[in-house]
Amino acid sequence: VEAELDALALRYQLASGLGVNLLNALGGRVENLLDRLPMALRGQLAQGTSQALHLAMQAARQSRRVVPGQSPKVNRLVSTAMGAVGGAAGLPGALVELPATTAFLLRTIQ
């Protein structure tokens, strides 16, 4: 799983474009806010995030055994629908939708 996450991180770093640049700008602002949190809380957030990403990657990899790959068009439609449902449901919906969408996107880009 570690090697797969490293490969995805490298792929992301090599990507370019408006969307990636915008995400980087927004991410930098969030990181600045996170730097203001107490160290203990930052450590807990980092550990939780790492565990969540590992679980999402495992779920993505295991789902390939059950459901074969889909066309890019189907993947785009499914991810758009998942985001729309999560957004329409507000914060509670986003808390459920975000991990599911992350696992789906990891599966898609594997």
All heavy atoms as an XYZ file, in Angstrom:
798
protein
N       0.832     -1.180      0.000
C       0.000      0.000      0.000
C       0.880      1.249      0.000
O       0.589      2.209     -0.701
C      -0.965      0.008      1.204
C      -1.698      1.312      1.312
C      -1.947     -1.128      1.123
N       1.971      1.234      0.789
C       2.877      2.384      0.840
C       3.422      2.724     -0.541
O       3.462      3.892     -0.935
C       4.050      2.118      1.792
C       3.723      2.240      3.249
C       3.384      3.654      3.671
O       3.988      4.617      3.157
O       2.500      3.790      4.516
N       3.853      1.705     -1.276
C       4.413      1.935     -2.606
C       3.369      2.531     -3.540
O       3.675      3.412     -4.348
C       4.962      0.634     -3.175
N       2.138      2.059     -3.426
C       1.065      2.586     -4.270
C       0.780      4.046     -3.937
O       0.585      4.871     -4.844
C      -0.204      1.748     -4.107
C      -0.074      0.351     -4.686
C      -1.326     -0.469     -4.456
O      -2.433      0.033     -4.714
O      -1.191     -1.619     -4.014
N       0.751      4.381     -2.641
C       0.523      5.774     -2.244
C       1.674      6.660     -2.718
O       1.455      7.780     -3.184
C       0.357      5.883     -0.730
C      -0.977      5.392     -0.165
C      -0.929      5.403      1.353
C      -2.137      6.212     -0.670
N       2.912      6.157     -2.615
C       4.062      6.929     -3.093
C       3.982      7.165     -4.594
O       4.278      8.261     -5.084
C       5.366      6.217     -2.744
C       5.671      6.239     -1.254
O       5.085      7.084     -0.534
O       6.490      5.420     -0.807
N       3.557      6.129     -5.343
C       3.434      6.271     -6.798
C       2.358      7.295     -7.154
O       2.534      8.104     -8.073
C       3.123      4.920     -7.432
N       1.240      7.275     -6.423
C       0.177      8.251     -6.670
C       0.642      9.661     -6.325
O       0.325     10.617     -7.036
C      -1.073      7.897     -5.868
C      -1.853      6.681     -6.357
C      -2.974      6.349     -5.372
C      -2.398      6.905     -7.743
N       1.406      9.809     -5.246
C       1.914     11.124     -4.874
C       2.863     11.655     -5.947
O       2.801     12.835     -6.315
C       2.622     11.051     -3.521
N       3.709     10.797     -6.475
C       4.621     11.215     -7.545
C       3.845     11.609     -8.789
O       4.136     12.628     -9.418
C       5.608     10.090     -7.872
C       6.583     10.389     -9.012
C       7.471     11.571     -8.658
C       7.420      9.153     -9.313
N       2.834     10.841     -9.127
C       1.996     11.152    -10.287
C       1.335     12.517    -10.122
O       1.264     13.306    -11.060
C       0.950     10.057    -10.446
C       0.180     10.087    -11.711
C      -0.670      8.845    -11.807
N      -1.507      8.885    -12.973
C      -2.386      7.972    -13.280
N      -2.541      6.929    -12.503
N      -3.127      8.074    -14.344
N       0.871     12.800     -8.912
C       0.248     14.092     -8.624
C       1.260     15.220     -8.782
O       0.964     16.270     -9.358
C      -0.336     14.081     -7.213
C      -0.742     15.444     -6.712
C      -1.944     16.014     -7.112
C       0.079     16.171     -5.864
C      -2.322     17.269     -6.671
C      -0.286     17.426     -5.419
C      -1.485     17.968     -5.826
O      -1.844     19.207     -5.388
N       2.478     15.011     -8.262
C       3.506     16.046     -8.340
C       3.878     16.355     -9.781
O       4.221     17.489    -10.108
C       4.749     15.623     -7.562
C       4.544     15.646     -6.073
C       5.731     15.075     -5.314
O       6.591     14.419     -5.894
N       5.777     15.310     -4.019
N       3.819     15.357    -10.648
C       4.186     15.552    -12.043
C       3.053     16.174    -12.867
O       3.280     16.635    -13.971
C       4.620     14.218    -12.669
C       5.874     13.588    -12.056
C       6.125     12.212    -12.653
C       7.081     14.490    -12.221
N       1.845     16.145    -12.309
C       0.698     16.715    -13.019
C       0.777     18.240    -12.975
O       1.373     18.833    -12.100
C      -0.612     16.245    -12.375
N       0.162     18.867    -13.958
C       0.111     20.324    -13.950
C      -1.217     20.762    -14.534
O      -1.965     19.961    -15.071
C       1.271     20.905    -14.761
O       1.161     20.509    -16.110
N      -1.510     22.027    -14.411
C      -2.741     22.564    -14.960
C      -3.418     23.480    -13.961
O      -3.026     23.578    -12.796
N      -4.447     24.145    -14.418
C      -5.161     25.122    -13.607
C      -5.751     24.483    -12.353
O      -5.620     25.021    -11.254
C      -6.266     25.785    -14.433
C      -7.149     26.779    -13.692
C      -6.304     27.957    -13.204
C      -8.265     27.267    -14.588
N      -6.403     23.333    -12.505
C      -7.035     22.676    -11.364
C      -6.040     22.319    -10.279
O      -6.263     22.575     -9.090
N      -4.924     21.741    -10.667
C      -3.896     21.357     -9.701
C      -3.303     22.593     -9.037
O      -3.084     22.623     -7.819
C      -2.800     20.498    -10.376
C      -1.632     20.267     -9.444
C      -3.379     19.177    -10.838
N      -3.048     23.633     -9.806
C      -2.499     24.868     -9.238
C      -3.466     25.505     -8.241
O      -3.055     26.009     -7.200
C      -2.139     25.858    -10.344
C      -0.973     25.375    -11.179
O      -0.163     24.581    -10.727
N      -0.894     25.848    -12.409
N      -4.758     25.474     -8.550
C      -5.759     26.014     -7.638
C      -5.805     25.200     -6.350
O      -5.834     25.764     -5.249
C      -7.140     26.031     -8.306
C      -8.302     26.534     -7.463
C      -8.073     27.993     -7.070
C      -9.600     26.392     -8.229
N      -5.798     23.882     -6.480
C      -5.794     23.030     -5.284
C      -4.556     23.265     -4.436
O      -4.626     23.275     -3.209
C      -5.888     21.555     -5.683
C      -7.244     21.092     -6.208
C      -7.157     19.657     -6.697
C      -8.305     21.224     -5.139
N      -3.414     23.462     -5.079
C      -2.185     23.741     -4.329
C      -2.291     25.050     -3.563
O      -1.846     25.156     -2.417
C      -0.972     23.762     -5.262
C      -0.561     22.381     -5.694
O      -0.820     21.406     -5.007
N       0.077     22.299     -6.846
N      -2.871     26.069     -4.187
C      -3.025     27.365     -3.522
C      -3.956     27.244     -2.315
O      -3.654     27.749     -1.229
C      -3.549     28.403     -4.505
N      -5.073     26.559     -2.497
C      -6.017     26.379     -1.392
C      -5.406     25.514     -0.301
O      -5.587     25.770      0.885
C      -7.317     25.750     -1.904
C      -8.168     26.629     -2.804
C      -9.334     25.842     -3.367
C      -8.661     27.854     -2.064
N      -4.688     24.476     -0.706
C      -4.057     23.594      0.265
C      -3.040     24.322      1.125
O      -2.921     24.063      2.322
N      -2.309     25.249      0.522
C      -1.339     26.031      1.281
C      -2.004     26.860      2.361
O      -1.494     26.971      3.481
N      -3.145     27.412      2.052
C      -3.876     28.205      3.046
C      -4.357     27.336      4.199
O      -4.296     27.721      5.354
C      -5.056     28.917      2.393
C      -4.624     30.017      1.465
C      -5.793     30.814      0.956
N      -5.328     31.781     -0.020
C      -5.949     32.060     -1.129
N      -7.091     31.456     -1.418
N      -5.467     32.952     -1.962
N      -4.858     26.140      3.868
C      -5.325     25.221      4.913
C      -4.152     24.784      5.779
O      -4.270     24.713      7.005
C      -6.047     24.005      4.278
C      -6.328     22.931      5.323
C      -7.341     24.450      3.618
N      -3.012     24.489      5.152
C      -1.840     24.088      5.925
C      -1.406     25.180      6.891
O      -0.988     24.895      8.008
C      -0.698     23.702      4.992
C      -0.913     22.366      4.320
C       0.220     21.992      3.380
O       1.310     22.566      3.495
O      -0.005     21.123      2.535
N      -1.502     26.450      6.474
C      -1.155     27.551      7.376
C      -2.079     27.580      8.586
O      -1.638     27.860      9.702
C      -1.207     28.890      6.646
C      -0.080     29.037      5.637
O       0.945     28.373      5.737
N      -0.285     29.886      4.647
N      -3.356     27.282      8.370
C      -4.295     27.232      9.496
C      -3.974     26.047     10.404
O      -4.042     26.150     11.626
C      -5.736     27.120      8.982
C      -6.307     28.343      8.279
C      -7.685     28.037      7.711
C      -6.373     29.523      9.235
N      -3.613     24.915      9.811
C      -3.283     23.735     10.608
C      -2.042     23.971     11.459
O      -1.931     23.440     12.565
C      -3.076     22.515      9.701
C      -4.326     21.974      9.013
C      -3.968     20.854      8.048
C      -5.343     21.490     10.028
N      -1.113     24.779     10.970
C       0.107     25.082     11.735
C      -0.207     25.809     13.041
O       0.602     25.801     13.967
C       1.074     25.923     10.896
C       1.735     25.118      9.796
O       1.726     23.868      9.876
O       2.257     25.743      8.852
N      -1.343     26.429     13.124
C      -1.725     27.174     14.328
C      -2.323     26.271     15.408
O      -2.509     26.710     16.539
C      -2.729     28.267     13.977
C      -2.147     29.309     13.065
C      -3.163     30.364     12.728
N      -2.633     31.300     11.760
C      -3.323     32.244     11.199
N      -4.605     32.402     11.513
N      -2.774     33.046     10.322
N      -2.650     25.027     15.048
C      -3.232     24.100     16.021
C      -2.159     23.588     16.976
O      -0.978     23.522     16.617
C      -3.873     22.909     15.301
C      -5.088     23.206     14.433
C      -5.503     21.957     13.677
C      -6.236     23.728     15.272
N      -2.558     23.186     18.184
C      -1.589     22.591     19.115
C      -0.972     21.324     18.504
O      -1.622     20.599     17.756
C      -2.430     22.240     20.348
C      -3.655     23.076     20.237
C      -3.888     23.304     18.774
N       0.299     21.069     18.858
C       1.031     19.933     18.292
C       0.301     18.612     18.506
O       0.265     17.780     17.604
C       2.434     19.841     18.899
C       3.414     20.810     18.288
S       3.661     20.461     16.540
C       5.041     19.384     16.642
N      -0.262     18.405     19.678
C      -0.944     17.135     19.966
C      -2.119     16.932     19.012
O      -2.310     15.834     18.479
C      -1.420     17.114     21.416
N      -2.871     17.983     18.773
C      -4.019     17.887     17.879
C      -3.560     17.672     16.437
O      -4.144     16.869     15.705
C      -4.887     19.143     17.980
C      -6.173     19.157     17.158
C      -7.047     17.953     17.494
C      -6.941     20.439     17.405
N      -2.499     18.358     16.026
C      -1.960     18.154     14.669
C      -1.498     16.719     14.485
O      -1.714     16.123     13.431
C      -0.796     19.107     14.400
C      -1.252     20.480     14.005
C      -0.109     21.295     13.516
N       0.647     21.785     14.663
C       1.770     22.447     14.587
N       2.328     22.693     13.431
N       2.377     22.883     15.669
N      -0.880     16.154     15.507
C      -0.436     14.763     15.428
C      -1.607     13.806     15.277
O      -1.552     12.861     14.491
N      -2.672     14.057     16.018
C      -3.865     13.218     15.919
C      -4.504     13.339     14.538
O      -4.946     12.344     13.954
C      -4.874     13.581     17.000
C      -4.429     13.198     18.393
C      -5.384     13.709     19.468
O      -6.218     14.585     19.227
N      -5.244     13.168     20.669
N      -4.557     14.559     14.013
C      -5.108     14.767     12.667
C      -4.261     14.058     11.616
O      -4.797     13.413     10.709
C      -5.200     16.251     12.342
C      -6.339     17.027     12.979
C      -6.180     18.513     12.713
C      -7.669     16.537     12.472
N      -2.947     14.150     11.740
C      -2.061     13.491     10.785
C      -2.218     11.983     10.846
O      -2.283     11.311      9.809
C      -0.612     13.887     11.055
N      -2.288     11.445     12.041
C      -2.452      9.997     12.198
C      -3.798      9.542     11.639
O      -3.883      8.543     10.931
C      -2.327      9.610     13.664
C      -2.412      8.112     13.895
C      -2.271      7.762     15.376
O      -2.185      8.633     16.239
N      -2.254      6.476     15.662
N      -4.851     10.272     11.931
C      -6.179      9.921     11.422
C      -6.242     10.005      9.903
O      -6.834      9.144      9.245
N      -5.615     11.038      9.349
C      -5.594     11.196      7.892
C      -4.838     10.053      7.241
O      -5.283      9.477      6.243
C      -4.951     12.539      7.508
O      -5.713     13.593      8.095
C      -4.906     12.723      6.003
N      -3.708      9.691      7.820
C      -2.909      8.591      7.280
C      -3.682      7.276      7.320
O      -3.709      6.529      6.337
C      -1.609      8.459      8.073
O      -0.845      7.386      7.600
N      -4.326      7.005      8.431
C      -5.120      5.780      8.547
C      -6.268      5.773      7.540
O      -6.548      4.748      6.914
C      -5.667      5.629      9.965
C      -4.615      5.265     10.986
C      -5.176      5.231     12.393
O      -6.235      5.797     12.694
N      -4.443      4.586     13.290
N      -6.921      6.911      7.374
C      -8.035      7.001      6.434
C      -7.566      6.760      5.000
O      -8.230      6.062      4.229
C      -8.723      8.357      6.547
N      -6.414      7.325      4.635
C      -5.893      7.118      3.281
C      -5.488      5.663      3.049
O      -5.716      5.110      1.969
C      -4.718      8.051      3.010
C      -5.086      9.502      2.763
C      -3.837     10.368      2.704
C      -5.903      9.649      1.491
N      -4.905      5.039      4.048
C      -4.545      3.625      3.910
C      -5.798      2.763      3.729
O      -5.822      1.871      2.877
C      -3.736      3.150      5.115
C      -2.314      3.610      5.087
N      -1.356      3.050      4.273
C      -1.687      4.593      5.766
C      -0.216      3.654      4.453
N      -0.388      4.613      5.353
N      -6.826      3.041      4.520
C      -8.079      2.289      4.376
C      -8.711      2.523      3.008
O      -9.220      1.590      2.375
C      -9.061      2.677      5.486
C      -8.736      2.152      6.876
C      -9.679      2.771      7.906
C      -8.832      0.634      6.918
N      -8.684      3.777      2.553
C      -9.259      4.094      1.246
C      -8.500      3.386      0.133
O      -9.107      2.852     -0.806
C      -9.254      5.603      1.007
N      -7.165      3.346      0.238
C      -6.368      2.667     -0.783
C      -6.628      1.166     -0.768
O      -6.747      0.541     -1.828
C      -4.882      2.957     -0.561
C      -4.007      2.354     -1.632
S      -4.405      2.980     -3.276
C      -3.067      4.078     -3.512
N      -6.735      0.575      0.406
C      -7.040     -0.855      0.491
C      -8.417     -1.149     -0.091
O      -8.592     -2.120     -0.835
C      -6.966     -1.335      1.938
C      -5.556     -1.424      2.464
C      -5.521     -1.792      3.935
O      -6.489     -1.584      4.671
N      -4.394     -2.319      4.373
N      -9.398     -0.319      0.230
C     -10.744     -0.513     -0.308
C     -10.744     -0.371     -1.827
O     -11.384     -1.156     -2.538
C     -11.716      0.488      0.322
N     -10.000      0.606     -2.324
C      -9.926      0.816     -3.776
C      -9.307     -0.391     -4.459
O      -9.808     -0.872     -5.478
C      -9.109      2.076     -4.074
N      -8.220     -0.898     -3.897
C      -7.540     -2.043     -4.499
C      -8.414     -3.298     -4.443
O      -8.531     -4.035     -5.414
C      -6.202     -2.288     -3.793
C      -5.365     -3.338     -4.487
C      -4.028     -3.563     -3.828
N      -4.214     -3.926     -2.431
C      -3.525     -3.398     -1.427
N      -2.627     -2.484     -1.666
N      -3.741     -3.778     -0.196
N      -9.055     -3.531     -3.316
C      -9.891     -4.726     -3.182
C     -11.140     -4.656     -4.045
O     -11.645     -5.680     -4.501
C     -10.256     -4.941     -1.712
C      -9.058     -5.359     -0.878
C      -9.348     -5.399      0.601
O     -10.430     -5.016      1.055
N      -8.380     -5.852      1.377
N     -11.633     -3.456     -4.296
C     -12.844     -3.332     -5.117
C     -12.581     -3.750     -6.558
O     -13.496     -4.157     -7.270
C     -13.386     -1.902     -5.068
O     -12.562     -1.023     -5.810
N     -11.341     -3.645     -6.998
C     -10.998     -4.046     -8.369
C     -11.214     -5.546     -8.579
O     -11.443     -5.981     -9.693
C      -9.560     -3.679     -8.689
C      -9.387     -2.207     -8.859
C      -8.647     -1.932    -10.142
N      -8.585     -0.518    -10.391
C      -9.264      0.066    -11.352
N     -10.042     -0.624    -12.125
N      -9.162      1.358    -11.533
N     -11.119     -6.313     -7.503
C     -11.350     -7.757     -7.607
C     -12.828     -8.072     -7.819
O     -13.171     -9.077     -8.407
C     -10.859     -8.458     -6.339
C      -9.376     -8.344     -6.135
C      -8.948     -9.041     -4.865
N      -7.555     -8.744     -4.615
C      -7.041     -8.543     -3.421
N      -7.812     -8.619     -2.355
N      -5.772     -8.277     -3.282
N     -13.679     -7.192     -7.306
C     -15.124     -7.423     -7.362
C     -15.753     -6.760     -8.585
O     -16.563     -7.357     -9.276
C     -15.798     -6.900     -6.070
C     -17.300     -7.098     -6.122
C     -15.205     -7.587     -4.854
N     -15.372     -5.505     -8.838
C     -15.944     -4.728     -9.936
C     -14.813     -4.344    -10.883
O     -13.852     -3.701    -10.475
C     -16.638     -3.452     -9.407
C     -17.201     -2.633    -10.555
C     -17.715     -3.796     -8.404
N     -14.917     -4.744    -12.149
C     -13.846     -4.392    -13.096
C     -13.814     -2.885    -13.356
O     -14.732     -2.156    -12.992
C     -14.237     -5.156    -14.362
C     -15.705     -5.363    -14.248
C     -15.999     -5.471    -12.783
N     -12.733     -2.428    -13.985
C     -12.582     -1.014    -14.311
C     -13.701     -0.522    -15.214
O     -14.243     -1.251    -16.029
N     -14.050      0.737    -15.048
C     -15.089      1.370    -15.844
C     -14.446      2.349    -16.825
O     -13.293      2.720    -16.685
C     -16.059      2.130    -14.932
C     -16.702      1.279    -13.865
C     -17.595      0.202    -14.428
O     -18.295      0.408    -15.408
N     -17.566     -0.966    -13.831
N     -15.222      2.792    -17.776
C     -14.719      3.782    -18.726
C     -14.525      5.117    -18.013
O     -15.169      5.386    -16.995
C     -15.705      3.952    -19.884
O     -16.842      4.671    -19.447
N     -13.646      5.975    -18.534
C     -13.451      7.299    -17.918
C     -14.751      8.098    -17.813
O     -14.964      8.820    -16.849
C     -12.447      7.982    -18.852
C     -11.687      6.857    -19.472
C     -12.698      5.743    -19.620
N     -15.628      7.941    -18.779
C     -16.899      8.669    -18.750
C     -17.753      8.221    -17.566
O     -18.327      9.053    -16.852
C     -17.649      8.462    -20.069
C     -18.920      9.267    -20.171
C     -19.572      9.090    -21.524
C     -20.831      9.918    -21.634
N     -21.471      9.796    -22.946
N     -17.839      6.923    -17.348
C     -18.619      6.398    -16.221
C     -17.992      6.863    -14.907
O     -18.701      7.297    -13.990
C     -18.714      4.856    -16.275
C     -19.299      4.290    -14.990
C     -19.540      4.416    -17.469
N     -16.657      6.803    -14.810
C     -15.978      7.251    -13.593
C     -16.259      8.722    -13.314
O     -16.508      9.110    -12.175
C     -14.466      7.028    -13.708
C     -14.099      5.568    -13.633
O     -14.808      4.762    -13.037
N     -12.992      5.225    -14.241
N     -16.242      9.544    -14.348
C     -16.508     10.972    -14.197
C     -17.953     11.204    -13.731
O     -18.194     12.015    -12.835
C     -16.239     11.686    -15.518
C     -16.120     13.162    -15.413
C     -15.616     13.851    -16.689
N     -15.805     13.121    -17.940
C     -14.830     12.497    -18.619
N     -13.601     12.517    -18.172
N     -15.082     11.877    -19.737
N     -18.886     10.489    -14.307
C     -20.287     10.646    -13.914
C     -20.519     10.205    -12.472
O     -21.220     10.871    -11.715
C     -21.192      9.855    -14.862
C     -21.329     10.408    -16.279
C     -22.085      9.424    -17.168
C     -22.039     11.749    -16.251
N     -19.920      9.076    -12.088
C     -20.097      8.574    -10.725
C     -19.483      9.535     -9.713
O     -20.109      9.860     -8.700
C     -19.500      7.154    -10.584
C     -19.449      6.726     -9.128
C     -20.297      6.155    -11.401
N     -18.260     10.014     -9.979
C     -17.624     10.928     -9.028
C     -18.388     12.246     -8.928
O     -18.519     12.810     -7.837
C     -16.160     11.159     -9.386
O     -16.043     11.758    -10.644
N     -18.924     12.729    -10.040
C     -19.723     13.955    -10.022
C     -20.991     13.751     -9.211
O     -21.362     14.605     -8.383
C     -20.068     14.388    -11.456
O     -18.860     14.621    -12.168
C     -20.918     15.643    -11.468
N     -21.642     12.626     -9.415
C     -22.875     12.337     -8.666
C     -22.590     12.200     -7.177
O     -23.352     12.708     -6.342
C     -23.520     11.062     -9.208
N     -21.490     11.539     -6.834
C     -21.143     11.389     -5.417
C     -20.903     12.749     -4.772
O     -21.374     13.017     -3.662
C     -19.906     10.502     -5.267
C     -20.154      9.050     -5.616
S     -18.636      8.062     -5.616
C     -18.400      7.825     -3.867
N     -20.174     13.615     -5.444
C     -19.918     14.950     -4.921
C     -21.186     15.770     -4.791
O     -21.373     16.497     -3.809
N     -22.068     15.659     -5.773
C     -23.322     16.407     -5.730
C     -24.197     15.960     -4.565
O     -24.779     16.786     -3.854
C     -24.070     16.250     -7.049
N     -24.275     14.662     -4.355
C     -25.087     14.140     -3.248
C     -24.503     14.591     -1.917
O     -25.230     15.041     -1.026
C     -25.183     12.598     -3.327
C     -25.756     12.011     -2.046
C     -26.031     12.183     -4.521
N     -23.181     14.491     -1.784
C     -22.544     14.931     -0.546
C     -22.733     16.411     -0.302
O     -23.003     16.845      0.818
N     -22.603     17.212     -1.349
C     -22.788     18.653     -1.215
C     -24.224     19.023     -0.885
O     -24.477     19.916     -0.065
N     -25.167     18.340     -1.500
C     -26.582     18.633     -1.247
C     -26.985     18.266      0.182
O     -27.881     18.887      0.752
C     -27.460     17.880     -2.246
N     -26.301     17.289      0.759
C     -26.646     16.840      2.112
C     -25.967     17.679      3.190
O     -26.166     17.442      4.367
C     -26.276     15.374      2.280
N     -25.156     18.651      2.796
C     -24.497     19.510      3.772
C     -23.339     18.812      4.460
O     -22.821     17.804      3.989
N     -22.931     19.344      5.604
C     -21.777     18.812      6.326
C     -21.942     17.341      6.712
O     -21.018     16.551      6.500
C     -21.480     19.667      7.561
C     -20.251     19.261      8.372
C     -18.990     19.291      7.499
C     -20.087     20.158      9.580
N     -23.093     16.920      7.248
C     -23.222     15.494      7.565
C     -23.044     14.600      6.336
O     -22.411     13.548      6.400
C     -24.638     15.372      8.135
C     -24.977     16.733      8.620
C     -24.267     17.682      7.691
N     -23.581     15.033      5.210
C     -23.422     14.261      3.987
C     -21.985     14.247      3.510
O     -21.480     13.220      3.042
N     -21.301     15.373      3.660
C     -19.908     15.457      3.236
C     -19.022     14.545      4.076
O     -18.071     13.950      3.570
C     -19.417     16.894      3.326
N     -19.330     14.416      5.354
C     -18.539     13.541      6.222
C     -18.640     12.084      5.794
O     -17.713     11.307      5.985
C     -18.977     13.707      7.682
C     -18.678     15.066      8.300
C     -19.281     15.164      9.699
C     -17.184     15.340      8.339
N     -19.753     11.716      5.210
C     -19.931     10.356      4.697
C     -19.405     10.262      3.271
O     -18.722      9.305      2.901
C     -21.425      9.952      4.744
C     -21.656      8.620      4.061
C     -21.915      9.924      6.180
N     -19.704     11.263      2.474
C     -19.365     11.234      1.047
C     -17.873     11.378      0.778
O     -17.326     10.730     -0.106
C     -20.138     12.347      0.332
C     -19.835     12.505     -1.139
C     -18.717     13.508     -1.391
O     -18.552     14.443     -0.607
O     -18.006     13.326     -2.396
N     -17.182     12.207      1.531
C     -15.772     12.479      1.253
C     -14.891     11.230      1.317
O     -14.112     10.988      0.388
C     -15.250     13.574      2.180
C     -13.871     14.114      1.846
C     -13.824     14.665      0.426
C     -13.488     15.197      2.829
N     -14.986     10.405      2.359
C     -14.176      9.175      2.344
C     -14.544      8.234      1.193
O     -13.668      7.617      0.580
C     -14.475      8.519      3.692
C     -15.001      9.610      4.551
C     -15.689     10.577      3.633
N     -15.827      8.144      0.886
C     -16.254      7.272     -0.215
C     -15.732      7.793     -1.548
O     -15.231      7.022     -2.382
C     -17.780      7.173     -0.239
N     -15.801      9.089     -1.763
C     -15.307      9.675     -3.007
C     -13.795      9.525     -3.106
O     -13.261      9.232     -4.178
C     -15.707     11.158     -3.109
O     -17.140     11.241     -3.105
C     -15.181     11.793     -4.379
N     -13.094      9.702     -1.987
C     -11.640      9.534     -1.988
C     -11.271      8.112     -2.396
O     -10.391      7.907     -3.245
C     -11.051      9.870     -0.604
O     -11.382     11.223     -0.287
C      -9.552      9.678     -0.582
N     -11.934      7.118     -1.827
C     -11.664      5.726     -2.195
C     -11.985      5.494     -3.667
O     -11.230      4.821     -4.388
C     -12.475      4.775     -1.321
N     -13.080      6.062     -4.136
C     -13.457      5.900     -5.545
C     -12.413      6.526     -6.461
O     -12.012      5.931     -7.472
C     -14.840      6.521     -5.799
C     -15.260      6.430     -7.238
C     -15.744      5.245     -7.753
C     -15.148      7.518     -8.084
C     -16.118      5.144     -9.080
C     -15.517      7.444     -9.397
C     -16.001      6.247     -9.907
N     -11.962      7.722     -6.119
C     -10.951      8.388     -6.960
C      -9.624      7.645     -6.933
O      -8.955      7.533     -7.973
C     -10.773      9.840     -6.508
C     -11.974     10.749     -6.778
C     -11.739     12.128     -6.168
C     -12.279     10.849     -8.250
N      -9.235      7.124     -5.772
C      -8.021      6.315     -5.713
C      -8.148      5.079     -6.608
O      -7.213      4.684     -7.286
C      -7.710      5.907     -4.269
C      -7.170      7.020     -3.368
C      -7.139      6.552     -1.931
C      -5.803      7.474     -3.831
N      -9.321      4.482     -6.592
C      -9.571      3.314     -7.444
C      -9.480      3.687     -8.909
O      -8.916      2.972     -9.727
C     -10.957      2.743     -7.136
C     -11.292      1.519     -7.951
C     -12.767      1.152     -7.769
N     -13.071     -0.124     -8.338
C     -13.248     -0.368     -9.626
N     -13.140      0.604    -10.492
N     -13.538     -1.566    -10.052
N     -10.021      4.839     -9.253
C     -10.042      5.289    -10.630
C      -8.643      5.561    -11.185
O      -8.345      5.229    -12.325
C     -10.910      6.562    -10.757
O     -12.237      6.253    -10.334
C     -10.954      7.080    -12.177
N      -7.776      6.142    -10.352
C      -6.451      6.519    -10.862
C      -5.393      5.438    -10.676
O      -4.255      5.633    -11.067
C      -5.964      7.831    -10.216
C      -5.858      7.710     -8.713
C      -6.843      8.989    -10.611
C      -5.306      8.941     -8.027
N      -5.754      4.316    -10.130
C      -4.786      3.216     -9.973
C      -4.376      2.679    -11.312
O      -5.122      2.530    -12.209
C      -5.374      2.077     -9.150
C      -5.372      2.362     -7.687
C      -5.894      1.187     -6.883
O      -6.393      0.216     -7.419
N      -5.775      1.297     -5.589
